[in-house]
Structure formats: structure tokens, C-alpha cells
Amino acid sequence: MFPSFLPATVQKLTESTSINLAKQIEHQPISTPLRKQPIVTSYVHQGQGGTPILLLHGFDSSVLEFRRLLPRLAPQNETWAVDLLGFGFTERDVNVQISPRAIGTHLYGFWRSLIQQPVILVGTSMGGAAAINFTLNHPEAVQSLVLIGSAGMSAGPIFGKFIFPPFDSLAAEFLRNPKVRQGISETAYFDKTFASRDAQICAALHLEMPLWNRALISFTKSGGYGSFRKILSKIQQQTLILWGENDRILGTADAQKFKQAIVNSQLIWIKNCGHVPHLEQPQLTTQYILNFIQSN
């Protein structure tokens, strides 16, 4: 059975990895300083033993992004994936502004409530920027860091601060358009066959959650994640950087810049792969992460 809080469209999923992960999504009230009431937070938790792994998804995404990676990691290490504040199936509130600071505050509340020990923090795309921010602010909570096609080297879209009605709603509705989302999906993959109907449902299911557009507009107006370039040297944790050789979303130049800026880091290129190695090359991505864990 699928959780009752998921939109009815979840019934249209066809791939076993998508169906299985969707069935395991849970809700948990998480207390934070952001409001008096706990924030109902969606997450997936599998496996036990070893250092916990915590997976952070990319922009306008959800835990379903890890449908192929999480089940491969969990047999070796306890593995978590969480929907960041303002995204996925986590509760949205019009009175809580969605910003990098708020996302970090909520993520710390999640970690403190459910994990309570240093993690191997894995961030993909925007989730990489969130992982960097969390590591810098809460180094005691992060044992090591994995960045997959990470944002955070270049400044965010500052024009977002100047979005005003009705153009903010128009921008959100533009991103909701199935053809637009399909085009982004095809660009993210090296092998376009991965941009299947099932993938499209996974990528858009959370759009049916209440206040999706309001949260997206709120995050955009905050300016999003800027550049961490000048402070990346403060990261002392061992860091693995994974990057698709054919990344057409963020390009490939930032990969080497991250390698040079983070002292204890290693960079591994993934061949025949676009922006989402964890979806396009999940077995190889899993092996690189597990090797990294074992070596540290």
C-alpha cells in the first residue's frame, strides 16, 4: 500500500524501484525553531549498522530521486533520505519562508530527532549545496561528505529576489508544465531513454502537494544557495566528488574547482553519464560511495 498522504497519481508508477520506494515513504513531525508546531517531514529509512548515510535531493525534487541508489546502499549501511523543507512531500507552511537558512535549520532538527550521530552526508545538485551548508554549520554532525554533480560553486539566480506577482505564479506554472519538465529530464541524462514516463511521474508527483508553488516562489525569492567558493577550505571532512562526464545541467568545470577548494577531497568522473549518476549509473555510483566509506 502507498502512504495515504501521497497524491493518487502515485498509482501510475510502473517501475519496481519507484513503486517500492514510494511505499516506504514515512511522515514524522519534526520540532524546529521555525514555528511552534512541528513540521511534518517525509523521509525513507532502510538498513541498519555502519555509519548512517543521509541523502539530500536536488532542486524541486523529492526522496524518489534516490529510488535506485538507496536500496543499493542500505544493505551495507543504515541509509536515510529526507525531503528538504519546501520540497518533496514535507509539509509546507505559508508562514515559514523557504531559504537556505530555514532548510538547514529543518535538516538539523531532522538529524537531531531521528539520527543523532555523525553521518555520511550525500548531496546531489542543489542537495550538494545544502550538504555543504550543513557541513559548515554543523561539522559535528558530518563524518564525511559526498557531492554528486553539486551546486554551490557559482552564485545562485539573484533575479529571484525581484520576482513579484503575477510573474512569480507564472514562473511556477511554467515549471509545472509537463513538456518543460520532460525537457529538463532529457537534458539531465546522457542516455535519453532514462527519461521515461515513470521518471516523469517521479519527478512531478510532489507538484500535487499543497502549497508547492508558494514554497517554490518563496525559495526563489530568497536567492537560493550562493557560492561557497571562498569558504570551502573550511571543510575538513573527507569528501568524495562524483561527476558525470556529460553533465549538461551544471557543466563540468565546477568539478575540478571543488576538488581544488576542498582540502581532503577526491574527484571521480563517471563516463557516459549526465547530471544524475545516482539515477543513470546507480550501481557504479553505489560502488564508489561504498569504497569511499570503507577507505575512511
LOVEXNU-923774 format. One line per 8 residues: for each residue x, y, z of N, C-alpha, C, O, CB. Coordinates in pm, whole numbers, plus 50000, padded with zeros to 5 digits. Glycine has a CB too. Layout:
BEGIN
X,Y,Z,X,Y,Z,X,Y,Z,X,Y,Z,X,Y,Z  ...
//
This chain:
BEGIN
50083,49880,50000,50000,50000,50000,50087,50126,50000,50190,50132,50067,49906,50000,50122  50043,50224,49923,50112,50352,49924,50064,50435,50043,49949,50422,50084,50088,50429,49790  50151,50519,50099,50108,50607,50209,49992,50695,50164,49987,50740,50049,50225,50694,50257  49899,50720,50254,49778,50794,50219,49805,50940,50186,49724,51004,50118,49680,50786,50333  49918,50994,50231,49946,51135,50206,50002,51160,50066,50013,51275,50024,50043,51188,50309  50036,51055,49992,50086,51073,49856,49970,51097,49760,49863,51041,49778,50169,50950,49812  49991,51180,49658,49885,51204,49558,49845,51075,49488,49924,50981,49479,49932,51307,49455  49723,51070,49439,49669,50950,49375,49749,50910,49252,49746,50793,49212,49524,50971,49337
49819,51003,49191,49899,50974,49072,50007,50870,49100,50060,50810,49006,49963,51102,49019  50040,50850,49225,50143,50750,49260,50104,50612,49207,50191,50528,49183,50164,50745,49412  49974,50588,49190,49927,50459,49142,49970,50432,48997,49963,50318,48950,49774,50452,49152  50015,50536,48927,50055,50521,48787,50202,50482,48771,50247,50460,48659,50029,50649,48713  50276,50474,48880,50416,50431,48871,50423,50289,48816,50337,50206,48846,50487,50439,49009  50525,50262,48735,50535,50131,48670,50664,50056,48704,50666,49933,48697,50525,50147,48522  50769,50126,48738,50897,50060,48765,50903,50015,48911,50861,50088,49001,51016,50154,48734  50955,49896,48934,50955,49838,49068,51033,49923,49167,50994,49934,49284,51012,49698,49064
51144,49983,49123,51224,50064,49215,51144,50185,49263,51152,50222,49380,51354,50110,49147  51067,50246,49173,50985,50362,49208,50873,50321,49303,50849,50386,49404,50927,50429,49082  50804,50213,49268,50691,50165,49348,50738,50129,49489,50676,50167,49588,50624,50044,49281  50846,50054,49497,50896,50008,49627,50936,50124,49718,50906,50123,49837,51014,49914,49608  51005,50223,49661,51049,50335,49745,50930,50420,49787,50923,50464,49902,51153,50421,49670  50836,50443,49696,50718,50523,49729,50640,50461,49844,50588,50532,49930,50627,50538,49606  50633,50329,49846,50559,50260,49953,50627,50276,50089,50563,50256,50192,50546,50113,49920  50755,50312,50090,50830,50321,50215,50846,50464,50265,50913,50486,50367,50965,50259,50198
50788,50561,50197,50797,50699,50244,50715,50715,50371,50599,50674,50377,50748,50798,50134  50776,50774,50473,50710,50795,50602,50697,50943,50631,50764,51027,50571,50789,50725,50714  50609,50975,50725,50591,51110,50777,50628,51112,50925,50593,51021,51000,50444,51159,50756  50701,51217,50967,50738,51232,51107,50734,51380,51145,50796,51461,51076,50879,51171,51133  50665,51417,51252,50668,51556,51298,50807,51591,51353,50858,51522,51441,50559,51581,51406  50866,51696,51303,51000,51738,51344,50992,51876,51407,50946,51971,51344,51098,51738,51224  51038,51888,51531,51037,52016,51601,51155,52101,51555,51268,52054,51545,51042,51995,51753  51127,52228,51527,51230,52323,51485,51196,52460,51544,51084,52482,51592,51241,52331,51328
51292,52553,51542,51263,52691,51587,51182,52770,51483,51150,52887,51507,51393,52764,51618  51150,52710,51370,51085,52783,51261,50939,52816,51291,50886,52913,51237,51092,52702,51134  50875,52736,51376,50738,52763,51418,50710,52681,51543,50786,52592,51578,50635,52730,51304  50600,52712,51610,50568,52644,51736,50534,52497,51713,50572,52410,51790,50453,52714,51806  50459,52472,51604,50418,52334,51577,50530,52260,51501,50603,52320,51423,50286,52332,51493  50543,52129,51525,50640,52050,51448,50605,52052,51300,50489,52070,51262,50644,51905,51499  50705,52033,51217,50685,52027,51072,50680,51880,51030,50775,51805,51053,50800,52103,50995  50571,51840,50969,50555,51700,50926,50649,51676,50808,50633,51734,50701,50406,51669,50886
50746,51590,50829,50857,51572,50736,50854,51433,50675,50834,51334,50745,50991,51596,50807  50876,51426,50543,50876,51297,50474,51017,51247,50456,51110,51324,50430,50806,51309,50338  51033,51116,50471,51166,51055,50461,51151,50906,50433,51043,50849,50443,51247,51078,50591  51264,50845,50397,51273,50700,50380,51390,50652,50464,51495,50717,50469,51290,50659,50228  51373,50539,50529,51478,50484,50615,51487,50333,50591,51390,50260,50609,51449,50514,50766  51606,50288,50550,51629,50146,50528,51765,50106,50586,51854,50190,50603,51623,50112,50376  51779,49978,50616,51908,49923,50659,51940,49952,50804,51870,50026,50872,52017,49976,50573  52049,49892,50849,52096,49914,50985,52246,49884,50990,52300,49813,50905,52018,49826,51086
52311,49939,51091,52453,49914,51108,52540,50009,51028,52494,50071,50931,52485,49774,51070  52665,50021,51067,52758,50108,50999,52728,50254,51026,52635,50287,51100,52754,50081,50850  52808,50341,50968,52783,50484,50980,52661,50521,50896,52657,50486,50778,52906,50566,50937  52563,50590,50952,52443,50624,50874,52477,50711,50753,52565,50797,50759,52341,50696,50962  52406,50687,50644,52416,50768,50523,52289,50852,50515,52179,50799,50533,52435,50678,50394  52303,50981,50487,52188,51069,50472,52192,51133,50334,52287,51202,50300,52187,51178,50583  52086,51109,50254,52078,51154,50116,51992,51279,50104,51881,51284,50156,52022,51042,50027  52046,51381,50033,51975,51507,50012,51952,51526,49863,52047,51527,49784,52053,51626,50071
51827,51543,49823,51788,51553,49683,51816,51691,49624,51855,51783,49695,51641,51521,49668  51796,51704,49493,51819,51828,49423,51699,51921,49422,51599,51896,49489,51860,51799,49283  51710,52029,49345,51607,52133,49336,51476,52078,49282,51474,52001,49186,51655,52248,49249  51366,52119,49345,51231,52081,49303,51220,51930,49283,51168,51883,49181,51193,52153,49173  51268,51855,49380,51271,51710,49371,51219,51650,49502,51159,51720,49583,51415,51658,49339  51243,51521,49520,51196,51452,49640,51282,51330,49666,51377,51303,49592,51047,51412,49626  51248,51256,49771,51322,51134,49805,51313,51030,49693,51396,50940,49687,51269,51075,49934  51213,51042,49606,51201,50947,49495,51321,50954,49401,51345,50862,49323,51074,50974,49416
51397,51062,49410,51519,51075,49330,51619,50964,49363,51706,50933,49283,51582,51212,49354  51606,50905,49483,51701,50804,49527,51645,50662,49516,51690,50572,49587,51743,50831,49671  51548,50643,49429,51482,50513,49414,51577,50403,49368,51553,50286,49397,51368,50525,49316  51684,50438,49298,51780,50337,49252,51905,50330,49338,51975,50229,49336,51819,50365,49109  51934,50435,49412,52056,50440,49493,52034,50389,49634,52112,50307,49684,52109,50582,49498  51929,50435,49700,51909,50399,49841,51900,50249,49864,51963,50199,49957,51783,50465,49892  51824,50173,49783,51817,50028,49807,51950,49956,49789,51969,49846,49842,51715,49966,49715  52043,50017,49715,52174,49955,49696,52269,49987,49812,52360,49909,49841,52236,50002,49565
52249,50100,49877,52333,50139,49990,52289,50074,50120,52372,50038,50204,52333,50291,50005  52158,50058,50137,52102,50013,50264,52152,49876,50313,52165,49858,50434,51955,50009,50253  52180,49779,50224,52230,49650,50275,52365,49662,50346,52401,49574,50424,52241,49551,50162  52440,49768,50318,52573,49785,50377,52572,49885,50494,52644,49866,50592,52672,49831,50271  52491,49989,50483,52486,50093,50586,52341,50139,50607,52262,50142,50513,52575,50213,50547  52308,50173,50730,52181,50237,50756,52171,50360,50666,52263,50442,50663,52166,50275,50907  52061,50374,50593,52051,50482,50495,51919,50557,50509,51812,50498,50521,52063,50425,50353  51932,50690,50508,51816,50779,50517,51812,50869,50394,51915,50902,50337,51823,50865,50647
51691,50907,50354,51671,51012,50256,51558,51099,50308,51457,51048,50355,51638,50955,50112  51575,51231,50302,51476,51321,50359,51435,51425,50255,51517,51469,50174,51531,51390,50485  51308,51464,50258,51260,51574,50174,51290,51705,50246,51239,51730,50355,51107,51561,50144  51373,51788,50185,51412,51915,50245,51291,52007,50261,51191,51992,50191,51519,51983,50159  51302,52100,50353,51194,52195,50377,51156,52268,50249,51242,52324,50181,51234,52295,50486  51026,52267,50216,50978,52334,50096,50974,52245,49974,50927,52287,49868,51063,52451,50066  51021,52121,49988,51031,52032,49872,50969,51896,49903,50936,51864,50017,51178,52015,49830  50955,51817,49797,50905,51681,49812,50769,51676,49878,50678,51751,49842,51002,51601,49892
50755,51585,49975,50627,51561,50040,50627,51612,50185,50536,51582,50263,50594,51413,50037  50731,51689,50220,50736,51752,50351,50634,51866,50357,50611,51936,50258,50879,51805,50382  50575,51885,50474,50472,51988,50493,50524,52127,50458,50637,52163,50492,50422,51986,50636  50441,52205,50391,50471,52344,50359,50379,52435,50440,50265,52400,50468,50456,52371,50208  50431,52553,50475,50356,52647,50557,50378,52787,50499,50492,52829,50481,50399,52641,50708  50269,52858,50468,50282,52992,50408,50352,53089,50502,50405,53191,50458,50145,53047,50370  50354,53058,50631,50416,53147,50729,50563,53115,50754,50628,53183,50834,50341,53140,50860  50615,53015,50688,50757,52979,50701,50826,53005,50568,50798,52935,50471,50774,52830,50746
50914,53103,50563,50986,53134,50440,51086,53022,50410,51155,52973,50499,51059,53271,50451  51093,52983,50283,51185,52878,50242,51315,52943,50195,51316,53013,50093,51122,52788,50129  51420,52920,50267,51551,52978,50236,51658,52877,50275,51628,52783,50348,51572,53114,50310  51782,52894,50229,51888,52803,50270,51902,52792,50422,51926,52684,50476,52020,52849,50211  51885,52906,50492,51896,52902,50638,51784,52817,50699,51809,52735,50787,51892,53045,50696  51660,52837,50651,51547,52760,50704,51563,52611,50670,51531,52526,50753,51415,52813,50647  51610,52581,50550,51633,52442,50511,51734,52377,50604,51716,52264,50648,51682,52434,50365  51842,52450,50635,51944,52398,50725,51892,52378,50866,51926,52280,50932,52063,52489,50728
51809,52469,50913,51750,52458,51047,51660,52335,51056,51665,52260,51153,51671,52585,51082  51577,52316,50954,51489,52199,50950,51569,52070,50939,51535,51971,51005,51392,52210,50832  51674,52069,50857,51755,51949,50841,51825,51913,50971,51835,51795,51006,51859,51970,50730  51872,52013,51044,51935,51985,51173,51833,51925,51270,51865,51834,51347,51997,52115,51233  51710,51977,51267,51605,51921,51352,51577,51776,51318,51557,51694,51408,51478,52003,51338  51577,51744,51189,51556,51606,51146,51669,51518,51196,51645,51411,51252,51545,51598,50992  51794,51563,51176,51911,51485,51219,51909,51464,51370,51933,51353,51418,52041,51556,51177  51882,51570,51445,51882,51563,51591,51771,51473,51643,51789,51404,51744,51868,51703,51651
51656,51472,51576,51542,51395,51622,51554,51246,51592,51518,51163,51675,51416,51448,51561  51605,51211,51473,51598,51072,51427,51733,51002,51413,51739,50879,51419,51529,51068,51297  51841,51075,51394,51970,51009,51366,52066,51021,51483,52113,50920,51536,52034,51068,51240  52095,51143,51524,52170,51170,51647,52313,51115,51650,52367,51089,51757,52096,51113,51763  52373,51097,51535,52514,51059,51529,52571,51107,51396,52495,51127,51301,52533,50904,51546  52703,51124,51386,52763,51174,51262,52726,51086,51143,52721,50963,51154,52915,51182,51276  52701,51150,51030,52656,51079,50911,52753,51097,50796,52838,51186,50796,52518,51128,50870  52737,51010,50697,52798,51031,50566,52693,51107,50487,52591,51050,50449,52841,50893,50495
52718,51234,50462,52618,51321,50401,52637,51324,50250,52745,51360,50201,52627,51464,50460  52533,51286,50177,52538,51277,50031,52440,51378,49972,52320,51372,50000,52505,51132,49982  52490,51471,49891,52404,51571,49830,52417,51571,49680,52527,51566,49626,52436,51708,49884  52302,51577,49611,52301,51579,49466,52253,51715,49416,52151,51765,49464,52212,51466,49409  52324,51775,49322,52286,51903,49262,52263,52007,49372,52355,52035,49448,52160,51887,49174  52143,52067,49383,52117,52163,49490,52135,52098,49627,52173,52165,49722,51975,52220,49477  52107,51969,49636,52129,51898,49761,52274,51898,49802,52306,51887,49921,52080,51756,49750  52365,51910,49703,52507,51923,49734,52535,52055,49804,52613,52059,49899,52590,51912,49607
52472,52162,49756,52487,52292,49821,52430,52287,49963,52489,52342,50056,52417,52402,49739  52316,52221,49980,52257,52205,50113,52349,52125,50204,52360,52154,50323,52119,52138,50103  52415,52023,50147,52507,51940,50225,52630,52020,50266,52678,52007,50379,52549,51815,50144  52683,52102,50176,52797,52187,50208,52761,52284,50320,52836,52301,50416,52845,52264,50082  52645,52348,50307,52599,52444,50407,52583,52377,50543,52623,52433,50645,52466,52507,50363  52525,52258,50544,52504,52185,50669,52638,52144,50732,52654,52152,50853,52418,52061,50644  52731,52102,50649,52862,52060,50699,52937,52176,50762,53002,52161,50865,52946,52000,50586  52928,52293,50700,52995,52411,50753,52932,52458,50884,53002,52505,50974,52992,52524,50650
52801,52447,50895,52730,52494,51014,52724,52392,51126,52714,52429,51243,52591,52535,50977  52729,52264,51092,52718,52158,51193,52824,52050,51167,52789,51935,51139,52575,52096,51193  52950,52085,51175,53056,51988,51142,53054,51864,51231,53099,51757,51190,53192,52054,51153  53001,51878,51353,52994,51765,51444,52897,51658,51396,52904,51543,51441,52955,51811,51583  52805,51695,51305,52703,51602,51257,52744,51529,51131,52674,51438,51086,52575,51676,51231  52858,51567,51073,52900,51511,50944,53037,51445,50957,53137,51510,50987,52904,51621,50835  53039,51314,50935,53166,51242,50938,53242,51257,50807,53362,51282,50807,53142,51093,50967  53171,51244,50696,53232,51262,50564,53124,51310,50468,53005,51305,50498,53298,51129,50514
53168,51356,50351,53080,51426,50258,53093,51367,50118,53203,51337,50073,53110,51576,50257  52980,51351,50050,52978,51306,49911,52897,51407,49831,52780,51433,49862,52917,51161,49898  52958,51464,49728,52892,51562,49642,52874,51502,49503,52972,51461,49441,52972,51695,49634  52752,51495,49454,52722,51437,49323,52668,51547,49233,52557,51596,49253,52620,51319,49335  52747,51587,49133,52705,51695,49043,52656,51815,49121,52546,51866,49096,52596,51646,48947  52736,51861,49216,52690,51955,49316,52681,52100,49269,52765,52148,49193,52780,51948,49432  52578,52167,49318,52572,52313,49309,52653,52369,49426,52699,52295,49512,52423,52365,49312  52669,52502,49426,52739,52565,49537,52872,52627,49502,52935,52689,49588,52759,52468,49642
52915,52612,49378,53040,52675,49337,53012,52813,49277,53090,52907,49295,53115,52586,49235  52901,52824,49206,52864,52950,49143,52747,53013,49217,52669,52943,49282,52830,52930,48995  52735,53145,49206,52627,53216,49273,52492,53176,49216,52480,53142,49098,52647,53366,49260  52389,53180,49301,52254,53143,49259,52188,53250,49176,52248,53355,49151,52170,53113,49379  52065,53227,49131,51992,53322,49045,51939,53439,49125,51826,53434,49174,51876,53252,48972  52018,53546,49140,51979,53658,49224,51855,53729,49171,51790,53803,49245,52093,53756,49236  51821,53708,49042,51700,53772,48989,51576,53723,49062,51472,53789,49059,51686,53744,48840  51587,53608,49128,51473,53556,49202,51425,53650,49310,51306,53648,49344,51508,53424,49262
51514,53733,49365,51475,53827,49470,51378,53933,49418,51308,53997,49497,51598,53893,49527  51375,53950,49287,51294,54057,49231,51166,54005,49164,51096,54081,49097,51375,54135,49131  51136,53876,49184,51012,53821,49131,50894,53880,49208,50896,53883,49331,51011,53665,49139  50792,53925,49137,50674,53982,49201,50550,53939,49125,50557,53908,49006,50684,54137,49208  50434,53937,49195,50309,53893,49130,50276,53980,49010,50303,54100,49014,50192,53896,49231  50218,53923,48903,50178,53782,48889,50287,53694,48829,50265,53576,48803,50054,53772,48804  50406,53753,48806,50510,53679,48735,50566,53562,48817,50616,53465,48760,50622,53772,48697  50557,53572,48952,50605,53461,49033,50519,53336,49009,50572,53226,48995,50602,53498,49183
50387,53354,49003,50298,53240,48978,50316,53186,48837,50309,53065,48814,50153,53281,49000  50337,53276,48742,50359,53233,48604,50485,53149,48592,50487,53050,48520,50368,53353,48510  50590,53189,48665,50715,53114,48660,50697,52974,48718,50749,52876,48666,50826,53189,48737  50622,52966,48828,50597,52836,48890,50515,52746,48798,50544,52627,48784,50525,52853,49024  50413,52804,48735,50330,52725,48644,50408,52682,48521,50381,52575,48464,50208,52805,48603  50504,52764,48479,50589,52726,48367,50669,52601,48403,50683,52509,48322,50685,52841,48329  50720,52598,48526,50797,52482,48570,50708,52360,48591,50756,52247,48587,50872,52515,48699  50579,52382,48612,50486,52270,48628,50454,52203,48495,50413,52087,48492,50358,52318,48694
50473,52275,48384,50437,52225,48251,50507,52092,48222,50630,52086,48229,50472,52329,48144  50432,51985,48189,50493,51854,48164,50600,51855,48054,50701,51785,48065,50385,51755,48126  50578,51935,47949,50678,51940,47840,50807,52004,47887,50916,51962,47848,50622,52017,47720  50795,52107,47971,50914,52172,48027,50991,52074,48115,51113,52063,48104,50876,52298,48107  50919,52004,48201,50985,51910,48293,51047,51793,48216,51154,51745,48253,50884,51857,48396  50981,51748,48111,51037,51641,48030,51164,51685,47961,51260,51609,47950,50936,51593,47928  51165,51810,47914,51285,51863,47850,51402,51871,47946,51515,51841,47909,51258,52000,47793  51374,51912,48072,51479,51916,48174,51529,51776,48203,51649,51754,48218,51427,51983,48303
51437,51681,48212,51474,51543,48240,51565,51486,48132,51665,51422,48162,51349,51456,48254  51529,51510,48008,51611,51460,47897,51749,51523,47896,51847,51458,47860,51541,51485,47764  51757,51650,47934,51886,51717,47941,51973,51660,48053,52095,51657,48042,51867,51867,47961  51909,51615,48161,51982,51565,48276,52052,51432,48250,52152,51400,48313,51889,51550,48393  51997,51355,48154,52053,51222,48125,52144,51225,48002,52121,51302,47908,51940,51121,48105  52246,51141,48003,52325,51116,47883,52246,51023,47791,52238,51046,47670,52463,51054,47918  52187,50918,47850,52103,50824,47777,51957,50868,47795,51900,50851,47903,52125,50677,47828  51898,50923,47691,51765,50982,47699,51655,50880,47729,51545,50919,47767,51733,51054,47570
51683,50752,47711,51580,50651,47739,51546,50647,47889,51441,50595,47927,51627,50513,47692  51634,50703,47972,51604,50708,48115,51493,50807,48146,51430,50799,48251,51729,50744,48194  51468,50900,48056,51361,51000,48076,51227,50939,48039,51159,50986,47948,51387,51128,47992  51190,50834,48110,51070,50755,48081,50946,50818,48142,50955,50918,48213,51087,50611,48132  50832,50758,48115,50707,50803,48174,50711,50786,48326,50664,50873,48399,50588,50726,48114  50766,50677,48372,50779,50654,48515,50867,50761,48579,50835,50812,48686,50837,50514,48543  50978,50796,48513,51068,50900,48564,50995,51034,48573,51016,51111,48667,51192,50913,48475  50910,51061,48475,50836,51187,48474,50738,51193,48591,50722,51299,48652,50762,51204,48341
50674,51081,48622,50582,51078,48736,50659,51101,48866,50615,51177,48953,50506,50943,48741  50773,51034,48879,50856,51051,49000,50898,51197,49018,50898,51249,49129,50981,50962,48991  50933,51261,48908,50983,51398,48914,50873,51501,48939,50902,51613,48980,51054,51431,48787  50747,51463,48914,50639,51560,48924,50536,51528,49032,50445,51607,49055,50569,51570,48791  50548,51415,49097,50445,51374,49193,50427,51477,49305,50314,51503,49347,50482,51238,49253  50536,51534,49353,50527,51629,49465,50463,51761,49425,50426,51840,49512,50666,51655,49520  50449,51787,49294,50384,51910,49249,50237,51914,49290,50176,52021,49295,50396,51925,49096  50180,51797,49320,50040,51790,49359,50019,51812,49509,49906,51811,49557,49983,51656,49320
50129,51832,49582,50118,51856,49726,50073,52000,49751,50106,52089,49672,50251,51828,49797  50000,52025,49860,49954,52161,49891,50068,52261,49902,50172,52232,49961,49875,52161,50019  50047,52379,49844,50139,52493,49854,50273,52470,49783,50372,52537,49814,50165,52525,49999  50277,52376,49688,50403,52354,49615,50451,52483,49550,50568,52519,49563,50385,52244,49507  50362,52552,49480,50404,52671,49408,50446,52783,49502,50541,52856,49473,50294,52720,49318  50376,52798,49616,50412,52903,49712,50551,52881,49768,50629,52975,49784,50310,52908,49825  50583,52756,49800,50715,52725,49855,50824,52747,49753,50932,52797,49786,50719,52581,49906  50798,52710,49628,50897,52728,49523,50927,52877,49501,51042,52917,49485,50848,52663,49391
50821,52958,49502,50837,53102,49486,50915,53160,49605,51002,53245,49587,50700,53172,49472  50883,53114,49725,50950,53161,49845,51100,53131,49840,51182,53217,49871,50887,53097,49970  51134,53009,49799,51276,52973,49790,51347,53056,49684,51459,53102,49706,51291,52823,49758  51283,53077,49570,51343,53155,49463,51368,53299,49507,51473,53356,49478,51254,53153,49338  51271,53356,49578,51287,53493,49625,51399,53507,49728,51457,53614,49743,51157,53542,49685  51429,53399,49798,51537,53404,49897,51675,53416,49832,51773,53450,49897,51533,53279,49985  51680,53389,49700,51807,53392,49629,51873,53256,49617,51970,53240,49544,51900,53486,49698  51818,53157,49690,51874,53022,49682,52015,53016,49739,52057,53103,49815,51875,52975,49538
52085,52911,49702,52222,52892,49751,52319,52971,49665,52318,52961,49542,52259,52741,49750  52402,53050,49729,52504,53125,49658,52630,53043,49640,52625,52920,49640,52537,53254,49733  52741,53110,49623,52868,53043,49604,52940,53022,49737,52953,53115,49817,52956,53123,49507  52987,52898,49759,53066,52867,49878,53216,52870,49848,53298,52831,49932,53027,52730,49932  53251,52915,49730,53389,52905,49681,53492,52953,49784,53593,52886,49805,53405,52987,49554  53467,53066,49849,53567,53127,49937,53579,53058,50073,53675,53082,50146,53533,53271,49959  53482,52973,50108,53486,52909,50240,53492,52757,50234,53485,52690,50337,53366,52951,50320  53506,52702,50114,53514,52556,50101,53636,52498,50172,53636,52382,50211,53516,52516,49954
53741,52579,50187,53863,52531,50254,53838,52501,50402,53920,52434,50465,53974,52636,50240  53727,52550,50456,53694,52523,50597,53642,52380,50617,53637,52331,50730,53591,52623,50647  53604,52315,50510,53556,52177,50520,53676,52085,50544,53765,52075,50460,53478,52134,50392  53677,52019,50657,53786,51929,50693,53752,51782,50670,53841,51697,50668,53824,51950,50837  53625,51753,50654,53583,51613,50634,53635,51559,50501,53647,51632,50403,53430,51602,50639  53666,51429,50500,53698,51362,50376,53579,51376,50281,53465,51353,50320,53735,51212,50400  53607,51414,50157,53499,51444,50063,53520,51371,49931,53628,51375,49873,53489,51593,50038  53415,51305,49885,53414,51240,49754,53330,51323,49659,53216,51357,49690,53360,51094,49764
53386,51355,49543,53316,51431,49441,53291,51341,49322,53386,51293,49260,53396,51558,49400  53166,51316,49290,53128,51234,49175,53065,51324,49070,52979,51406,49102,53031,51119,49216  53107,51308,48943,53058,51399,48840,53044,51325,48707,53136,51257,48662,53153,51520,48824  52928,51339,48645,52908,51281,48514,52988,51355,48408,52987,51478,48404,52759,51281,48477  53058,51281,48324,53140,51344,48220,53057,51422,48119,53109,51509,48049,53221,51239,48148  52929,51392,48111,52842,51455,48011,52732,51539,48077,52620,51548,48026,52778,51348,47921  52766,51601,48190,52670,51684,48263,52637,51809,48183,52723,51893,48159,52725,51722,48403  52510,51820,48141,52467,51936,48063,52378,52031,48145,52327,52129,48092,52392,51891,47937
52361,52000,48273,52284,52088,48361,52377,52190,48426,52355,52311,48414,52208,52007,48469  52481,52143,48494,52578,52232,48557,52709,52240,48481,52797,52319,48516,52604,52187,48698  52723,52157,48377,52851,52153,48308,52953,52073,48387,52917,52003,48481,52902,52295,48283  53078,52082,48350,53181,52000,48415,53293,52082,48479,53377,52027,48550,53240,51905,48315  53296,52211,48455,53408,52293,48504,53415,52298,48656,53523,52303,48713,53398,52434,48449  53298,52298,48723,53297,52312,48869,53354,52191,48941,53398,52203,49055,53157,52337,48916  53354,52077,48878,53403,51955,48944,53548,51973,48990,53581,51945,49106,53393,51834,48848  53633,52019,48901,53775,52038,48936,53791,52152,49036,53882,52149,49120,53858,52066,48810
53704,52251,49027,53711,52363,49123,53680,52315,49264,53745,52358,49359,53613,52475,49083  53582,52227,49278,53553,52169,49409,53673,52089,49459,53710,52097,49576,53427,52079,49402  53733,52012,49370,53848,51930,49407,53962,52017,49459,54027,51980,49557,53896,51847,49288  53986,52129,49397,54094,52217,49437,54062,52293,49566,54151,52323,49644,54124,52316,49326  53935,52322,49588,53897,52405,49703,53880,52327,49832,53906,52380,49940,53769,52477,49672  53837,52201,49823,53816,52119,49943,53942,52037,49967,53981,51954,49885,53690,52025,49928  54005,52060,50080,54139,52006,50106,54144,51855,50097,54224,51800,50021,54186,52048,50243  54059,51786,50174,54063,51639,50180,53959,51580,50085,53861,51519,50128,54037,51590,50325
53981,51599,49956,53880,51555,49859,53941,51475,49745,54060,51486,49715,53806,51674,49804  53858,51395,49684,53896,51323,49563,53783,51335,49462,53666,51337,49498,53927,51173,49594  53819,51343,49335,53723,51359,49226,53723,51235,49139,53828,51187,49095,53755,51484,49143  53603,51182,49113,53588,51068,49023,53488,51105,48914,53375,51144,48942,53542,50940,49101  53533,51091,48790,53445,51116,48675,53371,50988,48639,53429,50879,48643,53527,51168,48553  53245,51001,48604,53165,50886,48563,53136,50898,48413,53071,50993,48369,53032,50877,48646  53183,50803,48337,53171,50808,48192,53029,50777,48146,52951,50711,48215,53269,50709,48128  52997,50828,48026,52864,50804,47966,52753,50834,48065,52661,50755,48083,52852,50658,47917
52763,50950,48129,52668,50984,48234,52646,51134,48237,52739,51212,48218,52718,50934,48371  52521,51174,48261,52486,51314,48268,52490,51369,48409,52582,51339,48485,52350,51336,48209  52389,51448,48444,52386,51520,48571,52343,51434,48689,52362,51474,48804,52294,51637,48559  52287,51316,48663,52229,51236,48772,52288,51094,48775,52219,50998,48742,52076,51229,48756  52414,51081,48812,52476,50947,48817,52401,50849,48906,52402,50729,48878,52618,50959,48867  52337,50897,49011,52266,50809,49103,52141,50748,49039,52088,50649,49089,52227,50884,49229  52095,50807,48929,51982,50752,48855,52026,50681,48727,51968,50580,48688,51883,50862,48821  52129,50734,48663,52172,50679,48534,52277,50569,48550,52280,50475,48470,52229,50790,48447
52361,50579,48650,52463,50479,48678,52460,50443,48826,52560,50459,48896,52605,50531,48637  52346,50394,48877,52332,50372,49021,52426,50267,49078,52475,50282,49190,52192,50332,49051  52452,50160,49002,52540,50056,49054,52682,50107,49069,52748,50080,49170,52538,49933,48962  52730,50180,48970,52865,50235,48976,52875,50343,49085,52973,50349,49158,52905,50294,48839  52773,50427,49093,52771,50531,49196,52773,50469,49335,52844,50517,49423,52647,50620,49179  52695,50363,49354,52693,50292,49482,52831,50238,49518,52876,50251,49631,52592,50177,49478  52897,50178,49420,53028,50119,49446,53131,50223,49484,53212,50201,49574,53076,50042,49325  53127,50337,49417,53220,50446,49451,53196,50496,49593,53290,50522,49667,53207,50561,49351
53069,50509,49631,53037,50557,49765,53080,50456,49871,53138,50493,49973,52887,50586,49778  53051,50329,49847,53087,50225,49944,53239,50212,49956,53291,50192,50066,53026,50091,49905  53310,50222,49845,53457,50218,49850,53510,50336,49931,53604,50321,50010,53516,50220,49707  53450,50451,49911,53490,50572,49985,53466,50553,50134,53551,50592,50215,53411,50695,49935  53353,50494,50172,53323,50470,50313,53424,50373,50372,53475,50394,50482,53179,50414,50329  53453,50268,50299,53547,50167,50351,53688,50223,50367,53760,50187,50460,53549,50047,50259  53727,50309,50276,53863,50365,50281,53879,50466,50394,53991,50499,50433,53898,50430,50149  53765,50515,50446,53772,50613,50555,53726,50556,50687,53726,50626,50788,53688,50734,50521
//
